[in-house]
């Protein structure tokens, strides 16, 4: 594909877009809510599954809804919806599907969004216990909601106006886009925007509700052999009402430069936390960069195109029950469906055995 791409003169071939959003609102005098959505849109090729072919288009569409106490951040209710999943129930899956682990998240009602929540979430829903996409979304929500509540409480105290019932006051949007370049390397762009708005007031113009819009943009070049980061750049700015059109961008390249030379997978999250820590000022940049690895897995799946390489032997490295990152987008025990010796995994092993 890279040769054909070079011949066209195009700058790149769009592969995949991952969209994540978190909306925080006050629904009534006593009900506060956060809604998170994750959508994966594959733009190229098709990926072979056990007994089917997964074409380009919407691969995942999932939602988590949280009702919570605004003071303690205790979760009163957890709701999960998954209209689009990668694996639906079938004979090949033994009737299992990607929706099966969702009750584990619903059971988190009563938990608190404190500093230890993401660790507890990973212990109860990570790996073979859950869905990696819902896990990614919930981790983002666990970081976003406390920040949203903090900035809104500060605004309410500063302006003397409480959050109005029925009002959305904070939205975080993240987009991860990947494209194939003519030199066969991958280009990944991550864009994060945190939009904080004040309550509506009589006669307001829409833009007058803007409190802040914080934007982060990261650009990474990744080589395909070892998935190493060859280059990375980051920019950040904060816009307020008075300078919404011309707020300057801040160069953050020096801060993220140490990520160059390291692979996107594995270990990226640990390197990002070591680099940026828990500093609240760096949280938007940190949360944007944390989407690089999970988004990259989805991007590489779009490179499968129309063929799957058959194993040349039964050696472990060629075991068809072990999905490659560039193939199905998972690794053994990376999620419930890909847990070792699951019906889905065993069916894939059988389907991929060499034919006489």
C-alpha atoms as one frame of an Amber mdcrd trajectory, in Angstrom:
protein
   0.000   0.000   0.000   2.829   2.429   0.791   4.139   2.120  -2.794   0.739
   2.904  -4.266   0.345   5.757  -1.801   3.662   7.275  -2.854   2.620   7.115
  -6.505  -0.516   9.149  -5.861   1.346  12.005  -4.224  -1.009  11.861  -1.241
   0.464  12.881   2.102  -0.957   9.846   3.889  -3.668   7.185   4.027  -6.184
   7.641   6.877  -6.426   4.401   8.848  -8.470   4.829  12.000 -10.052   7.385
  14.320 -10.771   6.776  17.988 -13.113   9.252  19.668 -13.520   9.544  23.430
 -15.702  12.084  25.187 -16.770  12.768  28.753 -19.668  15.104  29.524 -20.342
  16.239  33.097 -23.668  17.838  33.987 -26.027  18.678  36.797 -29.322  17.024
  35.934 -31.371  18.216  38.928 -30.949  19.623  42.408 -29.590  16.306  43.635
 -28.546  14.401  40.489 -25.088  14.924  38.971 -24.068  12.824  36.009 -21.102
  11.986  33.818 -21.456  10.298  30.447 -18.514   8.792  28.607 -18.493   7.562
  25.018 -15.878   5.698  23.001 -16.138   5.115  19.259 -13.654   3.344  17.000
 -14.009   4.099  13.289 -11.817   1.980  11.037 -11.217   3.601   7.654  -9.189
   1.006   5.808  -9.114  -2.693   5.025 -10.770  -5.566   6.801  -9.642  -7.834
   9.636 -10.223 -11.604   9.608 -11.975 -12.981  12.660 -12.636 -16.586  13.664
 -15.492 -17.287  11.269 -16.130 -13.886   9.762 -14.498 -10.784   8.314 -14.566
  -7.494  10.214 -14.857  -4.726   7.595 -14.022  -1.061   7.851 -16.602   1.085
   9.623 -17.657   1.436  13.243 -15.872  -1.256  15.247 -16.716  -0.174  18.784
 -19.389   2.129  20.181 -19.692   2.030  23.951 -21.046   4.259  26.696 -20.652
   4.517  30.463 -22.996   6.674  32.539 -22.274   7.614  36.147 -24.590   9.217
  38.687 -22.481  10.553  41.536 -22.422  12.632  44.696 -20.819  16.031  43.900
 -19.069  16.299  47.259 -17.709  12.812  47.862 -17.648  11.609  44.212 -19.333
   8.418  45.366 -20.897   6.510  42.475 -24.626   6.076  43.034 -25.196   4.310
  39.717 -23.101   2.877  36.890 -24.750   2.200  33.538 -23.116   0.548  30.519
 -24.281   0.339  26.911 -22.429  -1.304  23.998 -24.361  -0.905  20.722 -21.335
  -1.939  18.620 -18.815  -4.546  19.768 -16.091  -6.386  17.869 -17.313  -9.884
  18.738 -20.997 -10.810  18.844 -22.225 -14.150  20.255 -21.996 -17.064  17.842
 -21.281 -20.770  17.751 -17.586 -19.946  17.359 -17.590 -17.961  20.615 -19.615
 -20.504  22.567 -22.322 -17.867  22.910 -19.944 -15.390  24.543 -19.509 -11.785
  23.430 -17.796  -8.544  24.379 -20.796  -7.430  26.456 -20.486 -10.250  28.985
 -18.092  -8.470  31.417 -20.241  -5.294  31.687 -21.961  -6.353  34.958 -18.575
  -6.046  36.656 -18.677  -2.320  35.959 -22.312  -1.944  37.003 -21.343  -3.522
  40.339 -18.966  -0.612  41.022 -21.872   1.500  42.299 -20.902   2.573  45.796
 -17.240   3.082  44.875 -15.611   6.498  45.144 -13.618   8.296  42.442 -10.585
   8.783  44.669  -6.871   8.361  43.942  -7.049   4.602  44.362 -10.028   4.063
  42.079  -8.143   3.338  38.845  -6.028   0.732  40.629  -9.156  -0.974  41.961
 -10.787  -0.688  38.548  -7.848  -2.409  36.889  -7.803  -5.165  39.482 -11.485
  -5.921  38.974 -11.893  -5.285  35.259  -8.460  -5.359  33.640  -7.047  -8.059
  31.415  -9.066 -11.250  31.044 -11.741  -9.987  33.453 -13.087  -7.197  31.296
 -13.180  -5.157  28.096 -10.091  -3.085  27.332 -12.138  -0.372  25.602 -14.549
   0.116  28.498 -11.546   0.060  30.817  -9.854   2.823  28.809 -13.041   4.899
  28.861 -13.674   4.428  32.586 -10.061   5.322  33.409 -10.483   8.536  31.441
 -13.729   9.320  33.255 -12.097   8.673  36.626  -9.500  11.305  35.779 -11.903
  13.763  34.146 -14.789  13.934  36.631 -12.767  15.089  39.678 -11.085  17.744
  37.534 -14.413  18.921  36.144 -15.943  19.191  39.604 -12.944  21.065  40.955
 -12.917  23.739  38.244 -16.701  24.137  38.407 -16.710  24.535  42.185 -13.960
  27.144  41.847 -15.985  28.990  39.198 -19.170  28.906  41.297 -17.314  30.345
  44.293 -15.629  33.006  42.162 -18.748  34.128  40.281 -21.295  33.518  43.038
 -23.559  31.429  40.785 -24.173  27.736  41.312 -24.364  25.230  38.506 -27.849
  25.339  37.032 -29.907  22.153  36.991 -30.182  20.640  33.534 -26.861  22.136
  32.473 -23.774  20.558  30.971 -20.774  22.447  32.317 -17.757  20.398  31.241
 -16.849  18.346  28.211 -13.602  16.551  27.457 -13.075  15.378  23.891 -10.136
  13.299  22.687  -9.472  12.169  19.138  -6.726   9.750  18.123  -6.082   9.630
  14.377  -3.628   7.384  12.576  -2.420   7.444   9.006   0.052   5.496   6.906
   2.784   7.647   5.366   4.420   7.023   1.974   7.606   5.815   3.721   5.502
   3.073   5.414   5.776   4.656   8.862   2.755   5.648  10.922   1.703   9.126
  11.910  -0.480   9.480  15.025  -2.236  12.677  16.089  -3.920  13.114  19.474
  -6.174  16.091  20.136  -7.704  16.850  23.532 -10.056  19.702  24.346 -11.467
  20.473  27.799 -14.370  22.914  27.508 -15.724  24.485  30.702 -18.842  26.657
  30.519 -20.780  28.750  33.012 -24.560  28.485  33.540 -26.777  30.167  30.927
 -28.078  33.616  31.756 -30.754  35.846  30.165 -29.656  37.369  26.875 -26.313
  35.593  26.780 -24.529  34.992  23.531 -23.299  31.439  23.303 -19.616  32.318
  23.467 -20.189  34.307  26.667 -20.717  31.060  28.534 -17.107  30.043  27.878
 -14.973  29.861  31.004 -11.958  28.071  29.535 -11.106  25.856  26.589  -7.881
  23.972  27.165  -6.386  22.261  24.142  -3.590  19.715  23.800  -2.262  18.474
  20.476   0.339  15.709  20.213   1.934  14.345  17.058   4.004  11.157  16.982
   5.831   9.301  14.239   6.086   5.551  14.803   8.121   3.016  12.837   6.347
  -0.263  12.151   9.010  -2.869  12.882   9.304  -2.351  16.639   6.607   0.304
  17.118   9.252   2.744  18.337   8.488   6.448  18.569  10.764   8.231  16.092
   9.544  11.748  16.773   7.022  13.443  19.019   5.742  16.982  19.406   3.207
  18.551  21.756   1.453  21.899  21.910  -0.935  23.279  24.505  -2.974  26.404
  25.037  -5.738  27.742  27.269  -8.382  30.015  25.794 -10.704  32.244  27.782
 -13.444  34.567  26.603 -11.177  37.583  26.104  -8.636  35.789  23.903 -10.676
  32.947  22.462  -9.402  33.610  18.945  -5.724  34.369  19.460  -4.496  32.591
  22.594  -0.863  31.537  22.024   0.271  27.921  21.827   2.850  26.680  24.300
   5.607  24.410  22.993   5.838  21.248  25.146   8.305  19.351  22.964  11.115
  19.385  25.524   8.852  17.842  28.150   7.886  14.845  26.005  11.170  14.400
  24.106  12.335  11.556  26.370   9.610   9.305  24.904  11.482   9.150  21.589
  13.195   5.814  21.052  10.800   3.868  23.254   8.103   1.555  21.886   4.452
   2.511  22.011   3.825  -1.011  23.302   4.375  -2.172  25.980   5.056   0.112
  28.947   3.964   3.478  27.556   1.543   4.284  30.406   4.253   3.734  33.014
   6.653   6.014  31.161   4.029   8.749  30.884   3.197   8.607  34.597   6.907
   8.688  35.442   7.336  11.696  33.166   4.301  13.772  34.160   3.348  12.358
  37.573   0.213  13.529  39.334   0.721  17.263  38.797  -2.764  18.690  38.179
  -1.314  21.262  35.787  -0.012  18.489  33.533  -3.129  16.315  33.727  -4.573
  17.227  30.300  -1.267  16.501  28.548  -0.882  13.283  30.533  -4.417  12.124
  29.765  -3.925  12.859  26.065  -0.677  10.893  25.885  -2.224   7.971  27.771
  -4.475   7.451  24.748  -1.506   6.812  22.449  -1.040   3.107  23.213  -4.700
   1.959  23.214  -5.426   4.095  20.167  -2.364   2.761  18.365  -3.570  -0.821
  18.751  -6.722   0.102  16.840  -4.731   1.943  14.183  -2.493  -1.031  13.448
  -5.501  -3.308  12.934  -6.431  -1.174   9.928  -3.188  -2.274   8.258  -4.391
  -5.857   7.897  -6.135  -4.951   4.630  -7.546  -7.986   2.850  -5.273 -10.847
   3.825  -4.091 -12.680   6.889  -0.738 -14.418   6.901  -1.099 -18.096   7.683
   1.261 -19.665  10.217   4.167 -21.593   8.739   4.538 -23.803  11.798   2.927
 -24.616  15.092   5.653 -22.896  17.109   4.427 -20.570  19.899   5.382 -17.421
  18.055   3.151 -18.535  15.176   0.332 -19.836  17.354  -2.847 -18.559  15.658
  -4.573 -18.495  19.038  -2.239 -15.650  19.947  -3.642 -12.565  18.195  -1.051
 -10.110  16.931  -1.264  -6.405  17.649  -1.536  -5.696  13.933  -4.067  -8.474
  13.489  -7.060  -8.641  15.730  -5.811  -5.923  18.078  -5.353  -7.966  21.246
  -2.900 -10.176  23.079  -3.522 -13.239  25.281  -5.547 -12.244  28.354  -5.810
  -8.664  27.084  -9.583  -8.902  27.494 -12.372 -11.315  28.361 -12.835 -12.590
  24.814  -9.092 -13.131  24.330  -8.507 -14.848  27.656  -6.431 -17.983  27.331
  -8.405 -21.045  26.250 -11.671 -19.152  25.897 -14.103 -20.606  23.342 -13.194
 -17.761  20.975  -9.462 -18.406  21.331  -9.866 -22.144  20.850 -12.049 -21.604
  17.785  -9.423 -19.330  16.271  -6.726 -21.937  16.876  -8.811 -24.563  15.123
  -9.712 -22.277  12.225  -6.090 -21.338  11.593  -4.594 -24.824  11.545  -2.848
 -25.567   8.223  -5.074 -27.439   5.813  -3.848 -30.544   4.059
